[in-house]
């Protein structure tokens, strides 16, 4: 086969590949991100607060509902696949019961509502992209947010609104200098910076 024919075959293959109607998702590891890891539709009314805890290496969140009659226990160990373990009614169905604190699978419940110092009206929370500070963009918006938490586990943020509970996850960009140094160490068995 002549070199010209090989070149034409390669050019045709590249052109066909470029016209693929299902392009692969770009790698955004060079950008810091906050993404939605999961969404859980809410059934017990608006969530007013979250209490995070752990049990045997698992991460749990108690979501207390505004009605003061129920709370939802969620396993968020795997943020992209949260599991609702229980929707629990408070003992005696008292209208003013409230979760005071939780430790793993044990909870301390009071007969009077717990008033959070930071309790505010429903708000709008936006995921903003500031990679280009002169042209920031809104990646996603959450309206009527009634509760938030960052106490679950590092890198996770919980939001609750009329659509349910949103589990957001922070992703930090990979540092090219660290990547280069690591690759050098793997290849040569020593640090670039002696």
Secondary structure as UniProt FT lines:
FT   HELIX           3..18
FT   TURN            29..30
FT   STRAND          33..40
FT   STRAND          47..55
FT   TURN            56..57
FT   STRAND          58..65
FT   TURN            66..67
FT   STRAND          70..75
FT   HELIX           79..81
FT   STRAND          83..89
FT   HELIX           91..93
FT   TURN            95..96
FT   STRAND          98..103
FT   TURN            104..105
FT   STRAND          106..110
FT   TURN            117..118
FT   STRAND          123..129
FT   HELIX           133..135
FT   STRAND          137..145
FT   STRAND          147..149
FT   TURN            154..155
FT   STRAND          156..161
FT   TURN            162..163
FT   STRAND          164..171
FT   HELIX           176..188
//
